[in-house]
């Protein structure tokens, strides 16, 4: 799954996003919780895929929703 520079769910509905997050289980790229639609966290809760990584250039961190845990790498 190539790293996309857009929120795949926002694109479908013509919405905008602030930052991108990439699901570490399926590779999907969705918008952050600062974005109006919060697609990354919605995906995590609906799919059971708990960990995202920043999709922003120069950022190297991951976040686990159920554990509320943040880690840089």
Secondary structure by P-SEA (a helix, b strand, c coil): cccccccaaaaaacccccbbbbccccbbbbbccccccaaaaaaaaaccccccccccccccccccccccccccc
